[in-house]
Amino acid sequence: MIVYLYRWKLKAGKEQEFEKAWSYVTNELREKCKSLGSRLHRGSDGLFYGYGQWPSAEARSKATLSHPEIEKAREIMKEATLETLPEITLEPISDYIIQRRKKNR
């Protein structure tokens, strides 16, 4: 497994639009491209953090989604973003997160 950490500084008032679009893209990647899922966090520093898991770097590089709804969601995310920081690749060493199934909002 490999993990990617994404960081964004969002425009004030655009947080819900970003979250909705991010959720759509994330669900599509999980359902159609073998992503292992993702989490979105708001940090105490005001940044938004996305944490995406993939079975391998190769699986992620092969993941392609291109249809009008995806393009619209990505454009909404882009428009809501003030700054995108470089992604960080993480290699899990130890994992003690308890997985609970919860309904998506």
C-alpha positions as CSV (number, residue, x, y, z in Angstrom):
1,M,0.0,0.0,0.0
2,I,1.1,3.6,-0.7
3,V,-0.4,6.8,0.7
4,Y,-0.5,10.3,-0.8
5,L,-1.0,13.4,1.3
6,Y,-2.5,16.5,-0.4
7,R,-2.8,19.9,1.1
8,W,-4.9,22.9,0.0
9,K,-5.5,26.4,1.3
10,L,-9.1,27.2,0.3
11,K,-10.9,30.4,-0.4
12,A,-13.1,31.6,2.4
13,G,-16.7,30.4,1.9
14,K,-15.8,27.7,-0.7
15,E,-15.1,24.9,1.8
16,Q,-18.4,23.1,1.4
17,E,-18.2,23.3,-2.4
18,F,-14.7,21.9,-2.3
19,E,-15.7,19.1,0.1
20,K,-18.7,18.0,-2.1
21,A,-16.6,18.0,-5.3
22,W,-13.7,16.2,-3.5
23,S,-16.1,13.6,-2.1
24,Y,-17.5,12.9,-5.6
25,V,-14.1,12.5,-7.2
26,T,-12.9,10.3,-4.3
27,N,-15.9,8.0,-4.6
28,E,-15.4,7.7,-8.3
29,L,-11.7,6.8,-7.8
30,R,-12.6,4.2,-5.2
31,E,-15.4,2.6,-7.2
32,K,-13.8,2.7,-10.7
33,C,-10.0,2.9,-10.3
34,K,-9.3,0.6,-7.3
35,S,-8.4,3.3,-4.9
36,L,-8.5,2.2,-1.3
37,G,-10.3,5.3,-0.3
38,S,-9.4,8.7,1.2
39,R,-10.0,11.0,4.1
40,L,-10.4,14.8,4.1
41,H,-9.3,16.8,7.1
42,R,-9.3,20.4,8.2
43,G,-6.1,21.2,10.1
44,S,-5.7,23.6,13.0
45,D,-3.5,25.6,10.6
46,G,-6.5,26.3,8.4
47,L,-5.3,24.0,5.6
48,F,-7.3,21.1,4.2
49,Y,-5.6,17.8,4.0
50,G,-6.5,14.8,1.8
51,Y,-5.1,11.4,2.6
52,G,-5.5,8.9,-0.2
53,Q,-4.6,5.2,-0.1
54,W,-3.7,3.1,-3.1
55,P,-2.7,-0.6,-3.4
56,S,0.5,0.6,-5.3
57,A,2.0,3.6,-7.0
58,E,1.3,1.8,-10.3
59,A,-2.4,1.4,-9.5
60,R,-2.6,5.2,-8.9
61,S,-0.7,6.1,-12.1
62,K,-3.1,4.0,-14.1
63,A,-6.1,5.6,-12.5
64,T,-7.9,7.7,-15.1
65,L,-11.3,9.3,-14.9
66,S,-12.5,11.6,-17.6
67,H,-16.1,12.3,-18.0
68,P,-18.1,15.6,-17.8
69,E,-19.1,15.1,-14.1
70,I,-15.5,14.4,-13.0
71,E,-14.2,17.4,-15.0
72,K,-16.9,19.7,-13.4
73,A,-16.0,18.4,-9.9
74,R,-12.3,19.0,-10.5
75,E,-13.0,22.5,-11.8
76,I,-15.1,23.3,-8.7
77,M,-12.2,22.1,-6.5
78,K,-9.7,24.2,-8.5
79,E,-12.0,27.3,-8.2
80,A,-12.3,26.8,-4.5
81,T,-8.5,26.6,-4.0
82,L,-6.3,29.5,-3.1
83,E,-3.1,27.5,-3.0
84,T,-2.2,23.8,-3.6
85,L,0.9,22.6,-1.8
86,P,3.1,19.8,-3.2
87,E,1.8,16.3,-2.6
88,I,3.7,14.0,-0.2
89,T,4.1,10.3,-0.8
90,L,4.0,8.2,2.4
91,E,5.1,4.6,2.9
92,P,3.1,3.1,5.8
93,I,5.4,1.6,8.4
94,S,3.0,0.8,11.3
95,D,-0.8,1.0,11.1
96,Y,-3.1,1.0,14.2
97,I,-6.1,2.9,12.8
98,I,-9.4,1.2,13.6
99,Q,-11.6,1.0,10.6
100,R,-15.2,1.7,11.2
101,R,-17.8,1.8,8.5
102,K,-19.7,5.0,8.4
103,K,-22.2,6.5,6.0
104,N,-20.8,9.2,3.7
105,R,-22.4,12.6,4.3
